[in-house]
């Protein structure tokens, strides 16, 4: 699965969880929670669960805590799905 496929899948999960329109201009690899008003601690958990379900992966607490931006999540999903 390509990085763009993963990013687009995450954008879809974000659109569902945050109930916003998400496109490549709004969400990039450099996007953080500070960039999206609806992204709070509860919605972060919901996003992680949605991404785990979408890509059929499971993250550890340490992996989740290390995520700082969307690009980190893309890389983590890529590593999990390549294994």
C-alpha positions as CSV (number, residue, x, y, z in Angstrom):
1,X,0.0,0.0,0.0
2,X,1.4,3.4,-1.0
3,X,1.9,6.3,1.3
4,X,-0.8,8.2,-0.6
5,X,-3.3,5.4,-0.2
6,X,-2.6,5.4,3.5
7,X,-2.9,9.1,3.8
8,X,-6.2,9.1,1.9
9,X,-7.5,6.4,4.2
10,X,-6.6,8.4,7.2
11,X,-8.2,11.5,5.7
12,X,-11.4,9.5,5.3
13,X,-11.2,8.4,8.9
14,X,-10.6,12.0,10.0
15,X,-13.6,13.2,8.0
16,X,-15.8,10.6,9.8
17,X,-14.4,11.1,13.3
18,X,-14.2,14.9,13.2
19,X,-17.3,15.3,11.0
20,X,-15.6,17.7,8.7
21,X,-14.7,17.9,5.0
22,X,-11.1,16.8,4.6
23,X,-8.9,17.1,1.5
24,X,-5.3,17.2,0.6
25,X,-5.2,20.9,1.2
26,X,-6.4,20.6,4.8
27,X,-4.6,17.4,5.9
28,X,-1.0,16.7,4.9
29,X,1.7,14.8,6.5
30,X,2.6,17.9,8.6
31,X,-0.9,18.4,10.0
32,X,-1.1,18.2,13.8
33,X,-4.0,18.3,16.3
34,X,-3.4,22.0,16.7
35,X,-4.4,22.6,13.1
36,X,-7.9,21.1,13.3
37,X,-10.3,22.6,15.8
38,X,-12.3,19.4,16.3
39,X,-9.2,17.3,17.2
40,X,-9.3,17.0,21.0
41,X,-8.2,14.2,23.2
42,X,-11.4,12.2,22.9
43,X,-11.6,12.5,19.1
44,X,-7.9,11.5,19.0
45,X,-8.8,8.2,20.6
46,X,-11.7,7.7,18.2
47,X,-9.4,8.5,15.3
48,X,-6.8,5.9,16.4
49,X,-9.6,3.3,16.8
50,X,-11.0,4.2,13.4
51,X,-7.5,3.9,11.7
52,X,-6.9,0.6,13.5
53,X,-10.1,-0.8,12.1
54,X,-9.7,0.6,8.6
55,X,-6.2,-0.8,8.1
56,X,-6.7,-3.9,10.4
57,X,-3.7,-3.0,12.6
58,X,-3.2,-2.5,16.3
59,X,-1.1,0.1,17.9
60,X,0.7,0.0,21.3
61,X,0.3,2.7,23.8
62,X,3.9,3.7,23.2
63,X,3.3,4.0,19.5
64,X,0.2,6.1,20.0
65,X,2.1,8.4,22.4
66,X,4.9,8.9,19.9
67,X,2.5,10.3,17.2
68,X,3.0,14.0,16.7
69,X,1.6,14.6,13.2
70,X,-0.4,12.9,10.5
71,X,2.8,11.9,8.7
72,X,3.9,9.9,11.8
73,X,0.6,8.0,11.7
74,X,1.0,7.4,8.0
75,X,4.5,6.0,8.6
76,X,3.3,3.8,11.5
77,X,0.4,2.3,9.4
78,X,2.8,1.7,6.5
79,X,5.2,-0.1,8.8
80,X,2.4,-2.2,10.3
81,X,0.8,-3.1,7.0
82,X,4.2,-4.0,5.4
83,X,5.0,-6.5,8.1
